[in-house]
Amino acid sequence: MKQNLIICLICVSALLSACAKKPVATRMETTAYCGCQICCDWQRGKNQYLHLDFWNKYVSAGKAAGRPYSGLTAHGTNPEEPEEGLFSADSVQRPWMIPVRIVLFPWFLMAEDGTIAADTRYYPFGTRMYVPGYGWGVVEDRGGAIKGRHRIDLFFDSHQEALQWGRKTLPVNIVLP
């Protein structure tokens, strides 16, 4: 019953977004990341200043080592965790919360897609994906270790949430742009 509801919501969402393409389902290995210095390889302060400019962030590893770290994705946007809107599976499961959301949290009426890092050779920027347990996301980033057609990285707001997600192999619905 729950899978039918999710598939129905995916179809309704695709129709409402004026997307005529049918989602393609594939099993993918999903991992998680956040914007912390552990996940994104940045440090406070630069070596040449003896780390005294601790208010500035610099990339600490890779080809861009030493350059300023902005926190933006490869597509140039701020990464976000998905937000369920008023028209979501949660509204179907708990309809008594709809008036509370409308009155107290009107900015949560529209759902927001999360940020997904993927190999852009296979999934270009703007590709929408539905990951069970995470929600809808859009490919806006490239991960350093994300190589191949069957790996994606999901953005979370906190490092603890990213650790809780861990590594999962799930069926992912993909809607190419």
Secondary structure as UniProt FT lines:
FT   HELIX           2..16
FT   TURN            17..18
FT   STRAND          24..33
FT   HELIX           37..40
FT   STRAND          42..44
FT   HELIX           47..49
FT   TURN            50..51
FT   TURN            54..55
FT   STRAND          57..59
FT   TURN            63..66
FT   TURN            74..75
FT   HELIX           89..93
FT   HELIX           95..97
FT   HELIX           98..104
FT   HELIX           106..108
FT   STRAND          114..118
FT   TURN            120..122
FT   TURN            125..126
FT   STRAND          128..131
FT   TURN            132..134
FT   STRAND          135..141
FT   TURN            149..150
FT   STRAND          151..155
FT   HELIX           159..165
FT   STRAND          168..175
//
